[in-house]
Amino acid sequence: MKVLTLNTHAWMEEESYDKIEKIIDRILAKDYTFIALQEINQSIEAEEVEDPGFIQPEGDDPGIRIKADNFALLIVKGLRERGLNYYWSWTANHIGYDKYDEGVALLSQTPYTAESLRVSNSDDYTHHYTRRVLKAATRVNGNRWNILSCHYSWWKDGKGRELFKSEWDRTRTLLEDDDKTSHLIMGDFNNEATLAGEGYNYINMTTPFLSDTYTEAEKKVGEATVISAIDGWEGHAYEKRIDYIFTDNRKHIDTYRVVFDNENGPIVSDHFGVEVELTEK
């Protein structure tokens, strides 16, 4: 099984339509079972549309309708036109850059039920600290899977107030520590994978049944997912790994690969993507 996570940066990127085509090209070539996408934007003022492959999330999804320029919709439609069908879902986190509905999306080759959970303390749709996790529940070859697409806040805000800890604590209510459910938790965590990384260490401490696919991979190709100062990381112009794929401990991680980094695919965002190939142990 191959899976992918990517913070797309969507309509904030230059030549966005060209980058959509490049994302489509790689998905077609790799045939991912599941895909998690973050910073999936749509123009607030765009026309509302419907799509036959869209799955409306249950839970506390804010009910923002899909717009014609939803970034995930255009990826799914492009794939469909070229013969590869995905079921997909999207939930809005907050208003981005004063003109977009910004959220997270999930694509799956198998049908699923979707759930949206607000994990942030903030519930103000206009505030960028409002965050939701999107969960898909599905079966692959008879096995039950929970897949999450996540875009978290930083460990603390500029005033020293805790953010990520409570977001992760709420996320854990969506996870089951048993031997019957497979998990994939994918996305932009905005917390670095270092010994001093409070958020990263908190994940490892509170969910020991999960593994970081990077550390467990038999083969690693690349590591850092951000190599410069970007939005939210101003003044931090160094390489960092803040995009992750976590899975349950029963999986063998064959390959961890950084993609869309100009070595394994063209750059399409201010983040690189992460591609993982895994099997049951």
C-alpha positions as protocol buffer text, in pm:
chain_id: "A"
residue {
  index: 1
  type: MET
  ca { x: 0 y: 0 z: 0 }
}
residue {
  index: 2
  type: LYS
  ca { x: 123 y: 348 z: -90 }
}
residue {
  index: 3
  type: VAL
  ca { x: 0 y: 662 z: 86 }
}
residue {
  index: 4
  type: LEU
  ca { x: 75 y: 1032 z: 49 }
}
residue {
  index: 5
  type: THR
  ca { x: 46 y: 1348 z: 257 }
}
residue {
  index: 6
  type: LEU
  ca { x: 100 y: 1700 z: 122 }
}
residue {
  index: 7
  type: ASN
  ca { x: 37 y: 2052 z: 244 }
}
residue {
  index: 8
  type: THR
  ca { x: -50 y: 2199 z: -96 }
}
residue {
  index: 9
  type: HIS
  ca { x: -41 y: 2574 z: -14 }
}
residue {
  index: 10
  type: ALA
  ca { x: -313 y: 2571 z: -281 }
}
residue {
  index: 11
  type: TRP
  ca { x: -405 y: 2907 z: -430 }
}
residue {
  index: 12
  type: MET
  ca { x: -123 y: 3085 z: -248 }
}
residue {
  index: 13
  type: GLU
  ca { x: 119 y: 2921 z: -491 }
}
residue {
  index: 14
  type: GLU
  ca { x: 217 y: 3077 z: -821 }
}
residue {
  index: 15
  type: GLU
  ca { x: 111 y: 2883 z: -1131 }
}
residue {
  index: 16
  type: SER
  ca { x: -134 y: 2684 z: -919 }
}
residue {
  index: 17
  type: TYR
  ca { x: -310 y: 2516 z: -1212 }
}
residue {
  index: 18
  type: ASP
  ca { x: 21 y: 2385 z: -1343 }
}
residue {
  index: 19
  type: LYS
  ca { x: 99 y: 2248 z: -997 }
}
residue {
  index: 20
  type: ILE
  ca { x: -239 y: 2076 z: -982 }
}
residue {
  index: 21
  type: GLU
  ca { x: -142 y: 1893 z: -1304 }
}
residue {
  index: 22
  type: LYS
  ca { x: 191 y: 1791 z: -1152 }
}
residue {
  index: 23
  type: ILE
  ca { x: 18 y: 1656 z: -841 }
}
residue {
  index: 24
  type: ILE
  ca { x: -223 y: 1464 z: -1064 }
}
residue {
  index: 25
  type: ASP
  ca { x: 67 y: 1319 z: -1263 }
}
residue {
  index: 26
  type: ARG
  ca { x: 231 y: 1172 z: -953 }
}
residue {
  index: 27
  type: ILE
  ca { x: -92 y: 1033 z: -814 }
}
residue {
  index: 28
  type: LEU
  ca { x: -159 y: 860 z: -1145 }
}
residue {
  index: 29
  type: ALA
  ca { x: 192 y: 717 z: -1152 }
}
residue {
  index: 30
  type: LYS
  ca { x: 191 y: 595 z: -790 }
}
residue {
  index: 31
  type: ASP
  ca { x: -173 y: 489 z: -751 }
}
residue {
  index: 32
  type: TYR
  ca { x: -196 y: 580 z: -380 }
}
residue {
  index: 33
  type: THR
  ca { x: -457 y: 403 z: -172 }
}
residue {
  index: 34
  type: PHE
  ca { x: -503 y: 705 z: 59 }
}
residue {
  index: 35
  type: ILE
  ca { x: -405 y: 1070 z: 24 }
}
residue {
  index: 36
  type: ALA
  ca { x: -418 y: 1340 z: 293 }
}
residue {
  index: 37
  type: LEU
  ca { x: -407 y: 1703 z: 180 }
}
residue {
  index: 38
  type: GLN
  ca { x: -379 y: 2020 z: 387 }
}
residue {
  index: 39
  type: GLU
  ca { x: -427 y: 2390 z: 313 }
}
residue {
  index: 40
  type: ILE
  ca { x: -697 y: 2297 z: 68 }
}
residue {
  index: 41
  type: ASN
  ca { x: -847 y: 2633 z: -19 }
}
residue {
  index: 42
  type: GLN
  ca { x: -1147 y: 2757 z: -210 }
}
residue {
  index: 43
  type: SER
  ca { x: -1255 y: 3113 z: -280 }
}
residue {
  index: 44
  type: ILE
  ca { x: -1529 y: 3227 z: -43 }
}
residue {
  index: 45
  type: GLU
  ca { x: -1701 y: 3409 z: -328 }
}
residue {
  index: 46
  type: ALA
  ca { x: -1684 y: 3120 z: -578 }
}
residue {
  index: 47
  type: GLU
  ca { x: -1991 y: 2937 z: -705 }
}
residue {
  index: 48
  type: GLU
  ca { x: -2121 y: 2643 z: -501 }
}
residue {
  index: 49
  type: VAL
  ca { x: -2106 y: 2305 z: -677 }
}
residue {
  index: 50
  type: GLU
  ca { x: -2171 y: 1937 z: -614 }
}
residue {
  index: 51
  type: ASP
  ca { x: -1952 y: 1639 z: -698 }
}
residue {
  index: 52
  type: PRO
  ca { x: -2058 y: 1272 z: -718 }
}
residue {
  index: 53
  type: GLY
  ca { x: -1748 y: 1149 z: -537 }
}
residue {
  index: 54
  type: PHE
  ca { x: -1777 y: 1387 z: -241 }
}
residue {
  index: 55
  type: ILE
  ca { x: -1853 y: 1247 z: 105 }
}
residue {
  index: 56
  type: GLN
  ca { x: -2005 y: 1499 z: 347 }
}
residue {
  index: 57
  type: PRO
  ca { x: -1844 y: 1467 z: 690 }
}
residue {
  index: 58
  type: GLU
  ca { x: -2052 y: 1408 z: 999 }
}
residue {
  index: 59
  type: GLY
  ca { x: -1964 y: 1557 z: 1336 }
}
residue {
  index: 60
  type: ASP
  ca { x: -1901 y: 1928 z: 1381 }
}
residue {
  index: 61
  type: ASP
  ca { x: -1812 y: 2011 z: 1021 }
}
residue {
  index: 62
  type: PRO
  ca { x: -1906 y: 2379 z: 974 }
}
residue {
  index: 63
  type: GLY
  ca { x: -2115 y: 2293 z: 668 }
}
residue {
  index: 64
  type: ILE
  ca { x: -1926 y: 2513 z: 422 }
}
residue {
  index: 65
  type: ARG
  ca { x: -2041 y: 2409 z: 76 }
}
residue {
  index: 66
  type: ILE
  ca { x: -1792 y: 2298 z: -189 }
}
residue {
  index: 67
  type: LYS
  ca { x: -1701 y: 2577 z: -430 }
}
residue {
  index: 68
  type: ALA
  ca { x: -1602 y: 2547 z: -795 }
}
residue {
  index: 69
  type: ASP
  ca { x: -1235 y: 2621 z: -728 }
}
residue {
  index: 70
  type: ASN
  ca { x: -1191 y: 2387 z: -431 }
}
residue {
  index: 71
  type: PHE
  ca { x: -831 y: 2272 z: -475 }
}
residue {
  index: 72
  type: ALA
  ca { x: -905 y: 1908 z: -389 }
}
residue {
  index: 73
  type: LEU
  ca { x: -1208 y: 1902 z: -618 }
}
residue {
  index: 74
  type: LEU
  ca { x: -994 y: 2007 z: -913 }
}
residue {
  index: 75
  type: ILE
  ca { x: -740 y: 1735 z: -834 }
}
residue {
  index: 76
  type: VAL
  ca { x: -1014 y: 1470 z: -808 }
}
residue {
  index: 77
  type: LYS
  ca { x: -1183 y: 1586 z: -1130 }
}
residue {
  index: 78
  type: GLY
  ca { x: -850 y: 1582 z: -1312 }
}
residue {
  index: 79
  type: LEU
  ca { x: -781 y: 1228 z: -1195 }
}
residue {
  index: 80
  type: ARG
  ca { x: -1131 y: 1117 z: -1292 }
}
residue {
  index: 81
  type: GLU
  ca { x: -1087 y: 1257 z: -1641 }
}
residue {
  index: 82
  type: ARG
  ca { x: -774 y: 1044 z: -1675 }
}
residue {
  index: 83
  type: GLY
  ca { x: -937 y: 725 z: -1550 }
}
residue {
  index: 84
  type: LEU
  ca { x: -856 y: 713 z: -1177 }
}
residue {
  index: 85
  type: ASN
  ca { x: -1149 y: 760 z: -938 }
}
residue {
  index: 86
  type: TYR
  ca { x: -1120 y: 866 z: -576 }
}
residue {
  index: 87
  type: TYR
  ca { x: -1381 y: 915 z: -308 }
}
residue {
  index: 88
  type: TRP
  ca { x: -1304 y: 1238 z: -128 }
}
residue {
  index: 89
  type: SER
  ca { x: -1403 y: 1458 z: 160 }
}
residue {
  index: 90
  type: TRP
  ca { x: -1311 y: 1804 z: 288 }
}
residue {
  index: 91
  type: THR
  ca { x: -1375 y: 2006 z: 602 }
}
residue {
  index: 92
  type: ALA
  ca { x: -1310 y: 2376 z: 656 }
}
residue {
  index: 93
  type: ASN
  ca { x: -1085 y: 2494 z: 938 }
}
residue {
  index: 94
  type: HIS
  ca { x: -1101 y: 2871 z: 910 }
}
residue {
  index: 95
  type: ILE
  ca { x: -1082 y: 3167 z: 675 }
}
residue {
  index: 96
  type: GLY
  ca { x: -738 y: 3189 z: 518 }
}
residue {
  index: 97
  type: TYR
  ca { x: -574 y: 3504 z: 387 }
}
residue {
  index: 98
  type: ASP
  ca { x: -908 y: 3690 z: 423 }
}
residue {
  index: 99
  type: LYS
  ca { x: -1056 y: 3536 z: 107 }
}
residue {
  index: 100
  type: TYR
  ca { x: -1045 y: 3156 z: 125 }
}
residue {
  index: 101
  type: ASP
  ca { x: -1223 y: 2877 z: 305 }
}
residue {
  index: 102
  type: GLU
  ca { x: -921 y: 2676 z: 417 }
}
residue {
  index: 103
  type: GLY
  ca { x: -934 y: 2315 z: 528 }
}
residue {
  index: 104
  type: VAL
  ca { x: -811 y: 1959 z: 498 }
}
residue {
  index: 105
  type: ALA
  ca { x: -907 y: 1682 z: 256 }
}
residue {
  index: 106
  type: LEU
  ca { x: -890 y: 1303 z: 226 }
}
residue {
  index: 107
  type: LEU
  ca { x: -887 y: 1094 z: -91 }
}
residue {
  index: 108
  type: SER
  ca { x: -944 y: 718 z: -89 }
}
residue {
  index: 109
  type: GLN
  ca { x: -980 y: 449 z: -352 }
}
residue {
  index: 110
  type: THR
  ca { x: -1235 y: 275 z: -126 }
}
residue {
  index: 111
  type: PRO
  ca { x: -1566 y: 425 z: -10 }
}
residue {
  index: 112
  type: TYR
  ca { x: -1573 y: 550 z: 348 }
}
residue {
  index: 113
  type: THR
  ca { x: -1762 y: 737 z: 613 }
}
residue {
  index: 114
  type: ALA
  ca { x: -1621 y: 1078 z: 708 }
}
residue {
  index: 115
  type: GLU
  ca { x: -1613 y: 1261 z: 1038 }
}
residue {
  index: 116
  type: SER
  ca { x: -1496 y: 1612 z: 1121 }
}
residue {
  index: 117
  type: LEU
  ca { x: -1379 y: 1697 z: 1473 }
}
residue {
  index: 118
  type: ARG
  ca { x: -1283 y: 2043 z: 1594 }
}
residue {
  index: 119
  type: VAL
  ca { x: -967 y: 1986 z: 1794 }
}
residue {
  index: 120
  type: SER
  ca { x: -871 y: 2347 z: 1870 }
}
residue {
  index: 121
  type: ASN
  ca { x: -976 y: 2550 z: 2171 }
}
residue {
  index: 122
  type: SER
  ca { x: -1081 y: 2823 z: 1929 }
}
residue {
  index: 123
  type: ASP
  ca { x: -1413 y: 2784 z: 1747 }
}
residue {
  index: 124
  type: ASP
  ca { x: -1394 y: 3120 z: 1568 }
}
residue {
  index: 125
  type: TYR
  ca { x: -1410 y: 3051 z: 1193 }
}
residue {
  index: 126
  type: THR
  ca { x: -1228 y: 3378 z: 1123 }
}
residue {
  index: 127
  type: HIS
  ca { x: -929 y: 3280 z: 1341 }
}
residue {
  index: 128
  type: HIS
  ca { x: -636 y: 3078 z: 1208 }
}
residue {
  index: 129
  type: TYR
  ca { x: -607 y: 2888 z: 1538 }
}
residue {
  index: 130
  type: THR
  ca { x: -935 y: 2710 z: 1465 }
}
residue {
  index: 131
  type: ARG
  ca { x: -849 y: 2359 z: 1349 }
}
residue {
  index: 132
  type: ARG
  ca { x: -1039 y: 2044 z: 1256 }
}
residue {
  index: 133
  type: VAL
  ca { x: -926 y: 1690 z: 1189 }
}
residue {
  index: 134
  type: LEU
  ca { x: -1089 y: 1493 z: 909 }
}
residue {
  index: 135
  type: LYS
  ca { x: -1128 y: 1119 z: 963 }
}
residue {
  index: 136
  type: ALA
  ca { x: -1218 y: 848 z: 714 }
}
residue {
  index: 137
  type: ALA
  ca { x: -1331 y: 503 z: 828 }
}
residue {
  index: 138
  type: THR
  ca { x: -1306 y: 234 z: 561 }
}
residue {
  index: 139
  type: ARG
  ca { x: -1208 y: -123 z: 488 }
}
residue {
  index: 140
  type: VAL
  ca { x: -930 y: -250 z: 263 }
}
residue {
  index: 141
  type: ASN
  ca { x: -925 y: -624 z: 187 }
}
residue {
  index: 142
  type: GLY
  ca { x: -1160 y: -676 z: 480 }
}
residue {
  index: 143
  type: ASN
  ca { x: -939 y: -487 z: 726 }
}
residue {
  index: 144
  type: ARG
  ca { x: -1069 y: -180 z: 911 }
}
residue {
  index: 145
  type: TRP
  ca { x: -879 y: 147 z: 863 }
}
residue {
  index: 146
  type: ASN
  ca { x: -900 y: 491 z: 1023 }
}
residue {
  index: 147
  type: ILE
  ca { x: -726 y: 763 z: 820 }
}
residue {
  index: 148
  type: LEU
  ca { x: -684 y: 1118 z: 948 }
}
residue {
  index: 149
  type: SER
  ca { x: -585 y: 1434 z: 762 }
}
residue {
  index: 150
  type: CYS
  ca { x: -454 y: 1692 z: 1008 }
}
residue {
  index: 151
  type: HIS
  ca { x: -319 y: 2046 z: 1008 }
}
residue {
  index: 152
  type: TYR
  ca { x: -227 y: 2143 z: 1362 }
}
residue {
  index: 153
  type: SER
  ca { x: -122 y: 2461 z: 1539 }
}
residue {
  index: 154
  type: TRP
  ca { x: 222 y: 2517 z: 1690 }
}
residue {
  index: 155
  type: TRP
  ca { x: 312 y: 2401 z: 2041 }
}
residue {
  index: 156
  type: LYS
  ca { x: 237 y: 2750 z: 2178 }
}
residue {
  index: 157
  type: ASP
  ca { x: 116 y: 3079 z: 2039 }
}
residue {
  index: 158
  type: GLY
  ca { x: 313 y: 3405 z: 2044 }
}
residue {
  index: 159
  type: LYS
  ca { x: 193 y: 3476 z: 2399 }
}
residue {
  index: 160
  type: GLY
  ca { x: 309 y: 3142 z: 2535 }
}
residue {
  index: 161
  type: ARG
  ca { x: -38 y: 2985 z: 2546 }
}
residue {
  index: 162
  type: GLU
  ca { x: -56 y: 2612 z: 2481 }
}
residue {
  index: 163
  type: LEU
  ca { x: -208 y: 2509 z: 2146 }
}
residue {
  index: 164
  type: PHE
  ca { x: -95 y: 2172 z: 2012 }
}
residue {
  index: 165
  type: LYS
  ca { x: -130 y: 1968 z: 2332 }
}
residue {
  index: 166
  type: SER
  ca { x: -506 y: 2009 z: 2355 }
}
residue {
  index: 167
  type: GLU
  ca { x: -544 y: 1959 z: 1980 }
}
residue {
  index: 168
  type: TRP
  ca { x: -363 y: 1626 z: 2002 }
}
residue {
  index: 169
  type: ASP
  ca { x: -557 y: 1524 z: 2314 }
}
residue {
  index: 170
  type: ARG
  ca { x: -884 y: 1572 z: 2125 }
}
residue {
  index: 171
  type: THR
  ca { x: -745 y: 1387 z: 1823 }
}
residue {
  index: 172
  type: ARG
  ca { x: -673 y: 1086 z: 2042 }
}
residue {
  index: 173
  type: THR
  ca { x: -1047 y: 1040 z: 2094 }
}
residue {
  index: 174
  type: LEU
  ca { x: -1061 y: 932 z: 1727 }
}
residue {
  index: 175
  type: LEU
  ca { x: -795 y: 662 z: 1773 }
}
residue {
  index: 176
  type: GLU
  ca { x: -843 y: 309 z: 1900 }
}
residue {
  index: 177
  type: ASP
  ca { x: -562 y: 120 z: 2072 }
}
residue {
  index: 178
  type: ASP
  ca { x: -657 y: -229 z: 1961 }
}
residue {
  index: 179
  type: ASP
  ca { x: -535 y: -498 z: 1725 }
}
residue {
  index: 180
  type: LYS
  ca { x: -837 y: -477 z: 1494 }
}
residue {
  index: 181
  type: THR
  ca { x: -802 y: -123 z: 1359 }
}
residue {
  index: 182
  type: SER
  ca { x: -527 y: 9 z: 1135 }
}
residue {
  index: 183
  type: HIS
  ca { x: -439 y: 376 z: 1162 }
}
residue {
  index: 184
  type: LEU
  ca { x: -285 y: 642 z: 940 }
}
residue {
  index: 185
  type: ILE
  ca { x: -247 y: 990 z: 1090 }
}
residue {
  index: 186
  type: MET
  ca { x: -109 y: 1218 z: 820 }
}
residue {
  index: 187
  type: GLY
  ca { x: -48 y: 1587 z: 777 }
}
residue {
  index: 188
  type: ASP
  ca { x: 123 y: 1910 z: 873 }
}
residue {
  index: 189
  type: PHE
  ca { x: 186 y: 1899 z: 1248 }
}
residue {
  index: 190
  type: ASN
  ca { x: 374 y: 2231 z: 1280 }
}
residue {
  index: 191
  type: ASN
  ca { x: 594 y: 2067 z: 1544 }
}
residue {
  index: 192
  type: GLU
  ca { x: 950 y: 1962 z: 1472 }
}
residue {
  index: 193
  type: ALA
  ca { x: 1089 y: 1610 z: 1498 }
}
residue {
  index: 194
  type: THR
  ca { x: 1373 y: 1690 z: 1736 }
}
residue {
  index: 195
  type: LEU
  ca { x: 1473 y: 1580 z: 2085 }
}
residue {
  index: 196
  type: ALA
  ca { x: 1356 y: 1920 z: 2206 }
}
residue {
  index: 197
  type: GLY
  ca { x: 1034 y: 1905 z: 2005 }
}
residue {
  index: 198
  type: GLU
  ca { x: 762 y: 1920 z: 2269 }
}
residue {
  index: 199
  type: GLY
  ca { x: 478 y: 1831 z: 2034 }
}
residue {
  index: 200
  type: TYR
  ca { x: 662 y: 1543 z: 1870 }
}
residue {
  index: 201
  type: ASN
  ca { x: 762 y: 1401 z: 2206 }
}
residue {
  index: 202
  type: TYR
  ca { x: 407 y: 1440 z: 2336 }
}
residue {
  index: 203
  type: ILE
  ca { x: 273 y: 1230 z: 2048 }
}
residue {
  index: 204
  type: ASN
  ca { x: 521 y: 952 z: 2121 }
}
residue {
  index: 205
  type: MET
  ca { x: 444 y: 965 z: 2494 }
}
residue {
  index: 206
  type: THR
  ca { x: 65 y: 961 z: 2469 }
}
residue {
  index: 207
  type: THR
  ca { x: 13 y: 721 z: 2177 }
}
residue {
  index: 208
  type: PRO
  ca { x: 275 y: 446 z: 2212 }
}
residue {
  index: 209
  type: PHE
  ca { x: 71 y: 225 z: 1980 }
}
residue {
  index: 210
  type: LEU
  ca { x: 164 y: 459 z: 1692 }
}
residue {
  index: 211
  type: SER
  ca { x: 494 y: 473 z: 1505 }
}
residue {
  index: 212
  type: ASP
  ca { x: 659 y: 751 z: 1307 }
}
residue {
  index: 213
  type: THR
  ca { x: 704 y: 601 z: 962 }
}
residue {
  index: 214
  type: TYR
  ca { x: 1030 y: 791 z: 913 }
}
residue {
  index: 215
  type: THR
  ca { x: 1201 y: 633 z: 1213 }
}
residue {
  index: 216
  type: GLU
  ca { x: 1065 y: 286 z: 1132 }
}
residue {
  index: 217
  type: ALA
  ca { x: 1128 y: 280 z: 758 }
}
residue {
  index: 218
  type: GLU
  ca { x: 1356 y: 13 z: 615 }
}
residue {
  index: 219
  type: LYS
  ca { x: 1449 y: 256 z: 337 }
}
residue {
  index: 220
  type: LYS
  ca { x: 1456 y: 634 z: 377 }
}
residue {
  index: 221
  type: VAL
  ca { x: 1478 y: 881 z: 89 }
}
residue {
  index: 222
  type: GLY
  ca { x: 1501 y: 1234 z: 228 }
}
residue {
  index: 223
  type: GLU
  ca { x: 1395 y: 1371 z: 564 }
}
residue {
  index: 224
  type: ALA
  ca { x: 1310 y: 1744 z: 587 }
}
residue {
  index: 225
  type: THR
  ca { x: 972 y: 1857 z: 456 }
}
residue {
  index: 226
  type: VAL
  ca { x: 1041 y: 2232 z: 483 }
}
residue {
  index: 227
  type: ILE
  ca { x: 1377 y: 2388 z: 398 }
}
residue {
  index: 228
  type: SER
  ca { x: 1320 y: 2761 z: 446 }
}
residue {
  index: 229
  type: ALA
  ca { x: 1123 y: 3021 z: 638 }
}
residue {
  index: 230
  type: ILE
  ca { x: 757 y: 2988 z: 536 }
}
residue {
  index: 231
  type: ASP
  ca { x: 422 y: 3119 z: 658 }
}
residue {
  index: 232
  type: GLY
  ca { x: 405 y: 3043 z: 1029 }
}
residue {
  index: 233
  type: TRP
  ca { x: 779 y: 2979 z: 1047 }
}
residue {
  index: 234
  type: GLU
  ca { x: 910 y: 3327 z: 979 }
}
residue {
  index: 235
  type: GLY
  ca { x: 1268 y: 3365 z: 1098 }
}
residue {
  index: 236
  type: HIS
  ca { x: 1327 y: 2987 z: 1093 }
}
residue {
  index: 237
  type: ALA
  ca { x: 1519 y: 2948 z: 770 }
}
residue {
  index: 238
  type: TYR
  ca { x: 1653 y: 2596 z: 829 }
}
residue {
  index: 239
  type: GLU
  ca { x: 1553 y: 2244 z: 733 }
}
residue {
  index: 240
  type: LYS
  ca { x: 1285 y: 2083 z: 947 }
}
residue {
  index: 241
  type: ARG
  ca { x: 1058 y: 1781 z: 945 }
}
residue {
  index: 242
  type: ILE
  ca { x: 707 y: 1893 z: 1041 }
}
residue {
  index: 243
  type: ASP
  ca { x: 494 y: 1680 z: 806 }
}
residue {
  index: 244
  type: TYR
  ca { x: 435 y: 1324 z: 923 }
}
residue {
  index: 245
  type: ILE
  ca { x: 273 y: 992 z: 858 }
}
residue {
  index: 246
  type: PHE
  ca { x: 210 y: 793 z: 1176 }
}
residue {
  index: 247
  type: THR
  ca { x: 71 y: 440 z: 1169 }
}
residue {
  index: 248
  type: ASP
  ca { x: 4 y: 158 z: 1413 }
}
residue {
  index: 249
  type: ASN
  ca { x: 287 y: -64 z: 1527 }
}
residue {
  index: 250
  type: ARG
  ca { x: 165 y: -364 z: 1328 }
}
residue {
  index: 251
  type: LYS
  ca { x: 283 y: -220 z: 997 }
}
residue {
  index: 252
  type: HIS
  ca { x: 617 y: -277 z: 829 }
}
residue {
  index: 253
  type: ILE
  ca { x: 737 y: 47 z: 672 }
}
residue {
  index: 254
  type: ASP
  ca { x: 907 y: -54 z: 350 }
}
residue {
  index: 255
  type: THR
  ca { x: 990 y: 297 z: 222 }
}
residue {
  index: 256
  type: TYR
  ca { x: 966 y: 654 z: 345 }
}
residue {
  index: 257
  type: ARG
  ca { x: 1021 y: 907 z: 68 }
}
residue {
  index: 258
  type: VAL
  ca { x: 1014 y: 1285 z: 58 }
}
residue {
  index: 259
  type: VAL
  ca { x: 844 y: 1388 z: -266 }
}
residue {
  index: 260
  type: PHE
  ca { x: 769 y: 1706 z: -459 }
}
residue {
  index: 261
  type: ASP
  ca { x: 1118 y: 1821 z: -357 }
}
residue {
  index: 262
  type: ASN
  ca { x: 1271 y: 1863 z: -705 }
}
residue {
  index: 263
  type: GLU
  ca { x: 1436 y: 1522 z: -674 }
}
residue {
  index: 264
  type: ASN
  ca { x: 1133 y: 1299 z: -644 }
}
residue {
  index: 265
  type: GLY
  ca { x: 888 y: 1511 z: -836 }
}
residue {
  index: 266
  type: PRO
  ca { x: 874 y: 1887 z: -902 }
}
residue {
  index: 267
  type: ILE
  ca { x: 822 y: 2137 z: -621 }
}
residue {
  index: 268
  type: VAL
  ca { x: 451 y: 2224 z: -597 }
}
residue {
  index: 269
  type: SER
  ca { x: 426 y: 2388 z: -254 }
}
residue {
  index: 270
  type: ASP
  ca { x: 621 y: 2552 z: 27 }
}
residue {
  index: 271
  type: HIS
  ca { x: 611 y: 2205 z: 188 }
}
residue {
  index: 272
  type: PHE
  ca { x: 745 y: 1885 z: 41 }
}
residue {
  index: 273
  type: GLY
  ca { x: 519 y: 1581 z: 48 }
}
residue {
  index: 274
  type: VAL
  ca { x: 575 y: 1247 z: 222 }
}
residue {
  index: 275
  type: GLU
  ca { x: 510 y: 915 z: 49 }
}
residue {
  index: 276
  type: VAL
  ca { x: 514 y: 588 z: 242 }
}
residue {
  index: 277
  type: GLU
  ca { x: 490 y: 230 z: 126 }
}
residue {
  index: 278
  type: LEU
  ca { x: 382 y: -11 z: 398 }
}
residue {
  index: 279
  type: THR
  ca { x: 274 y: -371 z: 453 }
}
residue {
  index: 280
  type: GLU
  ca { x: 144 y: -577 z: 743 }
}
residue {
  index: 281
  type: LYS
  ca { x: 418 y: -734 z: 953 }
}
